[in-house]
Amino acid sequence: VSLVDTMTVCENELVQLNPTVSGAMGAVSYSWSPATGLSNPAIANPTTTATALTTYTVTATDSLGCMVMASVTVNPVICPCDNLIVNGDFENGDTGFTSDLLTNCTCQAGSYCVTTNARLKCNNSLWQGILSPSGTGSYLVVDGSGSSEVWKQSVTVVGGQVYDFCFDYYPDISNGATPQLTVDLSPAGSPWDVLTTTGTSGTWQKICTTWTAPSSGTFDLRITQGATAGFDDYGIDNIQFGTCCELDVSILDPDTVVVCGSVVQFMPVVTGAQGSLTYSWSPTTGLDDPNIANPTVTPTGPIIYTLTVIDADSCEATATAMVDCVVSVADLNFSTSVSVYPNPTYESVTIELGESLADDVEFQLLDLLGRKLVNGVIPRGTTQYELSMEILSDGVYVLFLGNAREGYHQEKLIKRSK
């Protein structure tokens, strides 16, 4: 029994293990180890989802009790999450790319064919009936020649951004030598090298690397064959180039109103980051430090701040927050009387308005640092509203309510335990 030594695949990709058995007598039984994650450890061709570097060993036993073993290592790599390549899997046929080679589905050197089986390109005795990596679908079958541009497509990159590149390569369809392929981007002047590979004979392999763009612009991503290696017959599939930016940022309590003179501290929440982070707040007006995660500000009026976060892979995410302040209680000028009781309270308070109003009344409950804990609306025409404070800790809070037509009201509330 034999297996390829290593299968390099995309992380979380479904993989099928395919041993080749020869010399067996009668029926063959199979036992795979470890069994964890395999669809069935007792069949010839189980599948698994590649999540971690794992070596699987199969034991094949024939009807005479002859037993042989072989192993394969499944190596998951990070592939681009946001693929910039059009028709990189060639399922749409001969579209989306250009080539120096001729389009010709016959045995002609210096040509290519998008097809499902290598022998549909060339049906001579040397060519093997190689299918695509998945066993179904189309791929680029190349009858190459030395120093030729095999595949090219334009991509737009951002300077400093980290990109992932992957493609599947079968280097020796006709059992010849393995040609060297170079991948690069071609700005004016010297090209930027992404990778160079000759692959491993006798199998599909996923070739992957990461690359940092030196500058921004739209450039040609190229796969080029080097000098001739002999027959130069090979397959290419699943070309991927892009980023894996999963960075996201949000700000707790993005709309905060406090009493003028109070301090507000921003509390961003970052997810999906790679490595260290840089922070930049804009505008910098009033901030104690615009280049930290949690700056403070003492607002004197309404202002909107934008936070930009950048991680070690140059992925970028933004979020906004608005802060405002209200003047002292004596200057709030709410159009009707307000009573809030009981105060202190153990569980809830009743907000009672002196008269029903034509518009909804919005309210916020803040702590003494200006952080919004509760917000809601007293519907128009309502004169009483019950506000629960049961889940809040003991302490002093600020109730702020009103609207643009009626003005605003504010007062302190005290929460105590029974």
BADOLO-424908 format. One record per residue (C-alpha): residue in one letter; y, z, x. Coordinates in steps of 0.1 Angstrom, whole numbers, plus 5000, padded with zeros to 4 digits. Each point is the difference from the previous one (the first is absolute). Layout:
<pts>
AYZX ...
</pts>
This chain:
<pts>
V500050005000 S503549925012 L503650084990 V503449925014 D501250285023 T503350064983 M501649894967 T503850045001 V501350004965 C503150114980 E500250364991 N498550064965 E498449665000 L496649954983 V497549905028 Q496549874997 L497550085028 N497849705007 P497050055024 T497849715011 V496350075001 S497549785019 G496250035007 A499350224970 M496650004982 G500250034963 A502650204981 V502750185020 S501450344990 Y503450125012 S501550345007 W503750045010 S501650305017 P502350164993 A499749944963 T503450144992 G502249744984 L497349734997 S499449834967 N496250045006 P498550115033 A496649864992 I500949634996 A500549735026 N503749934993 P501950314988 T503750014997 T502550275010 T503750054999 A501550025035 T502050335003 A499150135034 L498349875032 T496250034992 T496949885017 Y497149914976 T496449975011 V497449814981 T496250055004 A497949714988 T496350054994 D497649724991 S496750014981 L498050075032 G502250315008 C501949825028 M503450175003 V503249875016 M503650135001 A503549865004 S503550144997 V503449874990 T503450185004 V502549944971 N503550035014 P502750024974 V503549895011 I503450014982 C500849664986 P503449894986 C500850164966 D502849754993 N498549675012 L502749735007 I497549725004 V499549754973 N496449884994 G498750185030 D496650014984 F500149624994 E498850044964 N502849764990 G498749745024 D502049815025 T503450144991 G502650245014 F499649915037 T500449725025 S497849905030 D500049775029 L496449914991 L499049734975 T498650084966 N496549865001 C496850144985 T497849815025 C498750065035 Q503349905018 A501450195029 G503650104994 S499750054963 Y499550274974 C498650044965 V500650274974 T496550054984 T497450264991 N497349915026 A500449875035 R497349734995 L502349854973 K502349925029 C497449885024 N496349954991 N498549945035 S497150215014 L502350225021 W502150134972 Q498950314982 G500550054962 I502550285005 L501650144968 S503250194997 P500150375011 S499450114964 G497249744995 T502149824973 G503249814999 S501849765024 Y501150045036 L501549785028 V497249815019 V501349865032 D498549735023 G502550085026 S501549855032 G501750165029 S503650134999 S500749934963 E502050174973 V497350084975 W502050184972 K503750074995 Q502050174972 S503650135000 V500650384995 T503150214998 V500150325021 V502450295005 G500850115035 G498450335010 Q497649994971 V496350055008 Y497749734986 D496249984997 F498249685007 C496349934992 F497749704996 D496349934998 Y498649785028 Y496649845004 P500249845035 D496949805005 I498849814969 S498149755021 N498650265024 G502449895028 A502450205020 T502750214983 P503549855001 Q503050225008 L502550034972 T503650125005 V502150144972 D503850005005 L503449964983 S502149725012 P503850075002 A502249785022 G498950055036 S496950195009 P497650094972 W499250364991 D496350065006 V498150194973 L496549985013 T497449795019 T496350004993 T496849815007 G498150204974 T496350095001 S497449734997 G497649974970 T501950204974 W503250034979 Q502350265014 K503450134988 I502649985028 C502950244994 T503150125019 T503450154994 W503249835011 T503750115001 A502649744992 P502549975028 S502749864976 S500549894965 G499649644987 T497649744986 F497549875026 D496849805001 L496850215002 R497549795019 I496350015009 T499549785030 Q496849905019 G500150015037 A498149775024 T496849854987 A496950235003 G497549734992 F499249914964 D503050214987 D498550044965 Y501250314982 G501050164967 I503250194990 D500650194968 N502050284984 I503249975021 Q502250304992 F503450095015 G502350274985 T501050364999 C498350314987 C503250184990 E499150274974 L503050215008 D501850154970 V502750264995 S501350184969 I502550284997 L499450314979 D502750064974 P501849675007 D502850084976 T501550345006 V503250164986 V501250335014 V503150224998 C502649875024 G499750205032 S496250024998 V497749865026 V497349744992 Q497149935023 F498149674997 M496250024999 P498449665007 V496249944996 V498549745023 T496549854996 G498149735018 A501850045033 Q498649905034 G501050225029 S503550165005 L502849944975 T503749935003 Y502550094972 S503449854993 W502250114971 S502949784988 P502950064995 T500250295024 T502950164980 G499650384998 L496550015015 D499350265027 D497849755018 P499349654987 N497049945023 I497650284988 A497650024971 N501850294981 P503749995005 T502450214979 V503249914983 T502750194980 P501049744974 T503649974988 G499349724976 P497449744991 I498449825029 I496849805005 Y498150035032 T497349765013 L497350125023 T498249745023 V496850115016 I498349805028 D496650095015 A498349925033 D498849654988 S503649924990 C499150014963 E503150094979 A500550174967 T503250124981 A500950244972 T503350104984 A501450334988 M503150094981 V501950335003 D503050124980 C501850334993 V501850164971 V503050225002 S500250374990 V499050134966 A503650044989 D500749625005 L496949864983 N501649974966 F496949954978 S501149914965 T498250284982 S498850355006 V496750065017 S497850314998 V496950045022 Y497750304992 P498250225008 N501550025035 P498250145020 T496849854986 Y496350045006 E498849674986 S502649774984 V503649984988 T501649864969 I502949775006 E502350014969 L502949764995 G502950104978 E499749674981 S497949694999 L501249725022 A499949624996 D498449935034 D497050145018 V500750295024 E498349985033 F499150315019 Q498750105035 L498850335013 L500750055037 D499250275025 L502850145022 L499349745027 G500849734975 R496449884996 K499349864965 L497050184985 V500249904963 N501849734982 G500149874964 V502049904970 I501350194969 P499849734973 R503349924982 G500550204968 T497950295014 T501750355002 Q497150205015 Y497549915028 E497450225016 L499749975038 S496850145016 M500450185033 E496550155001 I498849825030 L503050085021 S500150285026 D502250304994 G503649935011 V503449864991 Y500449644987 V502949784989 L499949824967 F502249694999 L500449794968 G502249754983 N500949634998 A502949775008 R501550034964 E499750374994 G500650145036 Y497850245018 H498950365000 Q498350225026 E498850355002 K497650225020 L496650114986 I497850285013 K496249984999 R498050335002 S496450104997 K498950224972 
</pts>
